[in-house]
Amino acid sequence: MSDTLIIIPARYGSTRFPGKPLADLCGKPIIQWVYEACLKADCGEVIIATDDRRITETTEAFGGKAIVTPSNCPSGTDRIYQAAKGLKSDYIINVQGDEPFVLPKTVRAVAELLKNDPHTDISTACIPTTDWEQVDNPNHVKAVLAEDGRALYFSRSVIPYKREPLPQNEEDAPYYIHCGIYGYKRTALEQFVKLPPSPLERLEKLEQLRALEAGMTIKAVLTAKTGPAIDTPADLERAKIFAKNNKGAI
């Protein structure tokens, strides 16, 4: 997919975990894990977009490519927009820099959905689950999807709300945990960054709600559960355990 560009936003000054992209995960910085997974997707060029020279130097040391973006970018989406402005591509995939175990097939599926569906502005991925601990955790964003994969809403709350128990002969319907990956048609990305933060976005602290409130179409592919994303130092310890237990499979 030479018309597709994968950009990984990586900010050094995370509030909950400063220096997170460079934190060591079993011998490699977290950002290198993400970069290598994106390369395996074989969708197009992979670039790290950062505001910090330390991340640039680390990227170049492991053979990656990095672009320095302004430090005042209000979100990861604004950062990938800045990185993509001078590069030719019709489709831009945003893979979060704290997802070291993102599956290459998921990155590819998000890109293919975007490319093959003329009615989709933004593509993303969700994991079906009945694990209540995940569902009840506000750090795990939930999605409500239509039958065709179109996203109806995203929330940190438990959605949909189960008003009554299902009959015993029916299995619990899965909830959908949202993954930190987005695909944008270039025109959709340009439209999105020009929109002001929306009321629901400010309330939930979820920028994808800005797109939904503006009438943009987001569709999701379903993917398998993988290792933990890393938001905090405690997540990093869990990631180390996952990596050691799944050595050779990731």
Order of alpha helices (4+ residues) and beta strands (2+ residues): beta-beta-beta-alpha-beta-alpha-beta-alpha-beta-alpha-beta-alpha-beta-beta-beta-alpha-alpha-alpha-beta-alpha
